[in-house]
């Protein structure tokens, strides 16, 4: 049964790598690992048998545009697609055994910065076939504008990979290399708190995205920007504009009609996935070696993320989850208020420096944001036991507005285990520590916070995780049981179908399609 059920909950290192050698590309790794593998026995046509590259007919000139095939790879220059010459018709990128190399921004649909934006599904559609690899370099990236859609549906045996040129083509990317290209940006017509009701009603919601200028926002949190399934995005973070590094995948006001499940972000310089408003849901996310925040949300985002497995780089990484409202206007509506369900957060406990964006930590909710966190694990024991790093804070609620929301029951945590040297940080306006709030103790009652466990114990004898899998039973260093009662996320009155954490060994949804995961290896150099 899927654990992705927000609709019924409205109320309420080299760690894990299959090969740890030195330089060289990380495209192909040991077949015994949980790594990306592609079945190359299937051939899909492109333009014709001698040139399988993607092709389309330019409606302005009625001429065919097609990539150049060198016998292995397809290359597309700026005359095929670019930031100044976006796709205006549907395009299918076929499976080939090589890579599709884009030498400019793969921009789907024209940007609209004034008046009524095109509604979801009305613009061109980019389809990427299962098993395909797309490669970019430097400040090039993939941008899907409002009204347009991306349909990238892979499979466990034929995931879609979007990565850097030196990873896919020259075979020179290292395991932890970042900023080889930009990243993926999807602009939707959903709701962002940066636009008020009047702006939305008057078709004047055009928030500026990160990267080269493009706009997002609207009034439809149910819009569809397409479908992403079994997609691996690697080595992102090049400056797409001065001082502006892109995330692995940026969801700008993307609506809940967009299907996103089984996706991985790997070795990213900035955030792994970031949500600026909208209501898109992400099911089965792996964020491996993200240098900034693995899951970041702000500006009125109200979707659900989870199950989600987050593992920090052994020498880098900031927070597993960072939730923000508007820092300059903490009461800006709508509030950021997502659900995080079945998260496993494994920080490396590395401090800044050498970590590039801050200390490696767990979850922080701040700046007026709200959130509901269910059936999750935040555990610093791997960083302690395998890296000899003292722990950092695992769960923090910051600023008076957000702590007041927590005190009032507008921030919720249930069925969750915080295990580490510093499980919580901060206190509520009434003086209760966040630790008391988590376990429904202190001077007031916090009845929504049920079934949680807090353990200040990360010595090797404690049992929390078996690799990245949730342990069959939680025990402390003396072998005594740690009690965590799962929250009934699906609302069926039965918690026997619920798990705590992202992945159990008996039902490993990461197997076969993810890159660089191996449950038997931890934080090795």
N, C-alpha and C positions, 0 to 999 in steps of 0.2 A: 504494500500500500504506500502511495506517495506520502511523504511527510510535509508536503508543501500545501498548507491549507489555511491560508490567512483568512479566507472568507468566513470561517467559523470562529475566528478569534478576535473579531473586531472589538468586542467589549473588553473584554478583559484589559648545522645543518650542515655541512652538507647533510641536512636532515632529509631522510626519505629520498635519497637519490640513488639511481641504479648504477652509475659509474662516476667515480670521483677523481678521475685522472686530471691531467693538466689541460693544456689548450686543445684547440680543435673544435669543430662544430658539434653542437649537441642535437643535431637533427636525428641521428640514428644512434640508439643505445641498445643495450643487451635485450634481446627478445624475451628474457625471463622477467624483466622489470614490468611494472605497470606503465609502459611507455607508449608514446604515439606510434602506431604501426599502420601502414597503409597497404591494402591489397592492390597490387599493381596489375592484377590479371585482367581487370576490366578496362576496356578502352571506350572512351566517349568521344564522339566526333566534335569538331569545332567548325571552321569554315568549310573545309573539305579534307580529303584523305591525305593530301600532301602538306597541308597547313591546318593543323587542328586548333589554332589559336582562336580566341574569342573574336567575333566579328559582328558588325551592325551596319545598317544602312543609314547614312546621314540624311535626315529629312530635308535639310536646307539645300543639299547639292545632289541628292539621290545617288550618291556614290558610296561604295562600300569601304568601311574602315576596318582594318584587321591588324592584329599583332604580327610580328615577324618571328618565324620559327627557325631555330638553328639546329634542329634535329633532337633537341632535348628540352629547351626552354622556350617560352613565348615572351617576347619583349614588346611593350607598348609605350610609345613615346608621347610627348605632349600633344601631338596632333590627334591622337586617339582619344585621350581624356586628360584633363588637367583642371587646375583650380579656376582657370579663366575659360575653359571649354568643357563644362560638365556634361555628363551623359544626359540626354533629353529623351532617349528611347530605352526600352528594356534591353538588358544585356545578360547573357549567360556566359559565365567563365567555366569552361568544361574541365573535367579531370584529364590531366596528362601526367606522365611519369616524372616530368621535370617541374619547374616552377613557372608561374606567371609573374613576370617582372614588370613593375610599373615605375616609370621614370618621372612621374609627377603625381599630384594628388588624384586619387581615384574618387572623384566627386560625383555623387549620384543625385541628379536633379539640381536645378538652379536655386540659388539662395534668394529668399524674399525678405527684404528688410523694412517694408512698409506696406500698409494696407492689409487685406485679407491674405493670410498664408494658405497655401494649398493644403487641403485636408488629407489625412493619412490614407494612402492607397491610391491617390489620384495622379501621382507622378510616376516616373520610370522606376522599374524594379531591377535590382541587381541580384541575379541568381548565381550562387557558387555551388558547383556540384560536389558531392561527397568525395573525399580524398584529395581535393585540389589543394595546392600550396600557392599562396600569394606572397610576393617578396617586394619590399620597399627599401629605400635607402634615405638616410639623412632626414630632411624635413618633409618628406612625402608621407602621406597617410591616407586612410580610407574615411571618407565623409559621406554620410547619408543625410540629405537635407529634408526639411519638412515636406510632407506629401509623398516623398519617395519611400521605397522599402528595400530592405536587404533580406533575401531568402537564402540562408546559408545552413543547410541541413546535412550534416555528416552522419556518421554512425559509429558504434564502438570500434569496428574494425577499419573504418574509413573516415577518421576525423578530418576536418578542414583545418589547415594551419595558415595563419597570417603572421608573418615574421619579417626579419631583416634580410637584406641581400646577402650579407656575409654569413648568415646562418644557413639559408636555404641554397645558396648558389656557390659561393667560394669556399664553404666548409671551414671557415676560420673563426667562428664565434665561440667564445668561451661560455662555460656554464653560467656564470654570474654576470655576463655582459649585458649592459642596458644601453638605451639611447641609440640603438642601431637604426631606428626609424621613428616616426611619430607615434601612431596608435590608431584606434578606431573611435570615431565620433559619430553618434546618432542624434540628430536633432528632431524632437517631436513637438506635437501640438498640445501637450499636456499642461497642467497648471504649475506655475512657479510662483512662489511668494514674492518674487521681485516685480511682478506685475499686479496691480490692484484690479478690482472688479470692473472699474470704468475702462481701464486699458483693454481688458479682455473683451468687454462688450463692444468696444469701438474698433476692434481689430488693430489694436496698437500695442500688442505684446510682442516685442521683438528683442529678446535678451541676447546679448552678444556671447557667443561661445568662446571657449578656449581655442587656441590655434589661429589660423588665418581667418579673417572675418566671415562669420556665418551666424545665423540667428535662429532662435528657438523660442517656444512658448506659445500658449493659446489657452483654450478653455475646455479641452476634451481629454480628461484623464483616462478614457477608454480607447483612445486612438491606437492604431497599429502601425508600427514602423517596420514590421516584418517578423522574421523568425531566425533565431540563432540556436542551433543544436549541435552538440559535439564539435565545438569550435575551440581551437587553442590559439591564443594570441601571445606572442613572445617578444622579448627584448625591446620594449617600447621606451619612449621618453625623450627623443630628440627634440630640440627646441623648434616647434613648428612656427613660432613667432618669437621675437626677442624676449627673453626671460619667461617664456611660456612653454613648458614641457608638457606634452600630452600624457594622459593616463593610458593604462592598457585598453580599457573600454570606457568611454564617457557616454552616459545616458542623460541627455539634456531634455527634461520634460517629456520623457517617453512614456506612452500610455500603457495601460494594463492589457490592451489587445495585442501587444507585442509578446511573442512567445520566446522566452530565453531559458534554456535548460541545458545542463551538461556543457559548461564552458570553463575554460581555464585561462588564467593570466599568469605568465611566467617571466621572471626576471624583468621587472619594470622599474624605471627610475622614479616615477611619480606614483600616484595611486594605482591600485589594481583595477577596481571598478569604482566609478564615482557617479553619483546621482544628483543632478541639479533639478529638484522638483520632479513631478510626474508620479506615476503609479505602477511602473513596470515591475513585474515579479521576476526573480532570478532563482531558479531551482537547480541544485547540484552545481555549486561553484567551487573550483579549486583555485586558490591564490597562493602561489609558491614563489618565494624570494622577491616580494614586493618591497622596495626600499622606503616608500612613504606609507600611507595608510592602505591596507589591503581592501577594506570596504569603507567607503566614505560617502556620506549623504548630507544634503543640505537643501535649503530653499523650498521647503514644503514637500519633500519626498514622502510618500505614504505607502509604498509597496512593501513587499516581503522579500527577504533574502534568506535562503536556506533550503536544504542543508548546505553548509559551507565549510570547507576545510581550508584553514589558513596556517601556513608554516613559514616562519621568517628565515631570511638568509642568516647563516651563522655569524656574519660580521656586519649585518645591516638590517634595517627595518624599523618602522615606527609603530603604529598601532594596528591591531587586527581590525578594529572598528572605530571610526570617528564619526560622531553624529553632531551636526551643527544646525542652529537656526541662523538668523542674521545677526552678526556680531555688532552691528551699529543700531539695530532695532530689534531687541529681544522679543517684543510682542508682535512682530510682523506675522500676519496670517496669510495662508493657512500655516499652522505649525508643521515643522518637520516631525513626522510621527510614523516611522516604519515598524515592521516586525522583523526581528532576527530570530530564526528558529533552527535548531540543530546545528549550531556553530561549534566547531572545534578550533580553538585558538592556541597555537603553539609558538609563543615568542621565543627569541633566542636570548633575551635579557641584555643584549648589547646596548651600551650607552653611547651617546653622541659626545665627542667622536669616539670611535671611527664611524659610527652610524651617521648617515648623511642627513636625515630629516628629523632626528630626535631619538629618544630612547625607545628600545623595543618593549612594548607594553601590550596590554589587553584591550579593553573597551573604555572609551570615554564618551559621555553624552553631555553636551554643554551648549551655551549660547542660546538658550531658550528652546532647544529641541526636546522632543519627547521620543520614547521608544518603548517597545515591548520585546522582551528577550525571553525566549522559552527553550528549555531542554538543551542547554548548551554547556560546554566545558571550556574553561580558561585555565591553562595549566603551564606553569613555568619550570616544571621539573626536568625537562630535557635540557634546557639551557643551564640549569644548575648541575645536573648530573653528567652531562656530556661535554659542556663547554666551561665548566667551573665558574660560571657567572652567577653572582648574587641576583636575586629576583627584583623585578620592578613591579609597579602597581598593576593589578589585573582588572579592576573595575573602579571607575571614577565617574562621579557626577559633579560637574563643575559649574560655577557661578550661581548667584542667588536665585535667578529666575528658574533655572532647571532643577535645583535642589528643592525649591518650593513646589514645583510640579511633581516631583517625586514624593514629597511629603503629602501632597493632595491626591496621590494615586494615579497621576497621569503618566508616570513612568513605572513600568512593571517589569519584574524579573521573577520567573517561576521555573521550577524543575531544573535548576542550573547549579553546577559545581564550580566554585572558585578555589583553586588549590595552588598555593604558592607562598612565598616568603612575605609578600605584601598584597593580600587578597583585595583589599578595598582602600579607598582614599576619600577624604573629605567627610563632611557632616551636613545634616539638614538644618534649616533655620531654627528648629526647635531644640537643637543641640544633640539629637541622636546621631551617632556615627552611621555611615553608610553600611557598615557591617551589621548593625542592629536592624537597620531598615531591610536589608536583604533577607534576614531570617525572621522578619515580623516580630521584632523585640523592641526594647527601649520604652520611651515615655508615651508613645502613641501606638495605634494599631495600623498595620499595613496589610490588610487581609488578602490583597491580590498577590502578594509575594508568598508563594507556597512551595514547599518541597525542595527548597534550596539547601545547599551545603557549602560551608566555608571551612577550609582546612589550611592551616599554616604549617605545612609539612611537605617538603619535597625531597627528602632523603631517598636514596635508591630503594629502600624497602617499601615505600608507599606505592600502591598500585592504582593508577588513574587511567593510563593509556597503555595499550599494547602496540608499540609503534605509533601510528596515527589512528589506529582503531580504538574505539571505546572498550575499556577492559570489561571482562565478563562480570566482575564485581569490584567495587571500590573498597580499598582498605588503606588504613593509615600505616605509619612505620612500625607499629606494634602488631599489625595484622588484624586490628579491630575494624569492624565494618564502618564505612562512611555511608550515611543514608541520604539519598537523593531520590525524590519521588517525581517521576515525569509528569508534566502538565498534560492534560487531555486536550491536545491541540485540535484534533478533529471533532471534538465535542460529542463523541458517540457514547460517552459514559464508560469507556473501556480504555485503561492505560496500558494494557498488555501489548498493544501494537505500537506504542511509543518507545523511542530510544532517547538517550541523553548523548549529545555529541553528534558529529556529522556522519560517521561511518562505523559500521560493525563488520567484522571479518566475514560473517556469514552472508552479508548482503552488501558487497563492495561495489558501489556504483561508480567508483573511480577506475575500475579495472579495464584495461585494454585500450583506452583512448587518451588518457592523460599522459603528460610528459614529465619524466624525472622523479616519479614516486616509487619508492620501494619501502615497504613497511619494516624492513629489517635493518635499515641503515640510518644513523642519526648524526647530524652535525659533525661529520668528519671532514678534515681539510681536503 
